[in-house]
Amino acid sequence: MGQLTRTLQGLLDELANVGTSLLLVLVIVDFMFPGSTGIVHNISLVLSSLSKEGQFSLVALLLFLLVHHRSRTNRSSAADSVAG
């Protein structure tokens, strides 16, 4: 069961990485060719629609993701040093 969880978590991490990379590429393309993808406009609409509480929730979510990413990075580097 542990192996299945690790495999599923690895697949979800890769999917998130691909999604993040795709989002970044679309933002760059939209800056280079304004209006081509509309992603910057959509992001600005989402951010402008957030209330004050929504903005705090967004900041809390980003902080959680930052801490989670750092803890996963530290665990994987510790596992690499043990294996190596």
Buried (B, 14 or more C-beta within 10 A) or exposed (E): EEEEEEEEEEEEEEEEEEEEEEEEEBBEBBEEEEEEBEBBEEBEEEEEEEEEEEEEEEEEEEEEEEEEEEEEEEEEEEEEEEEE
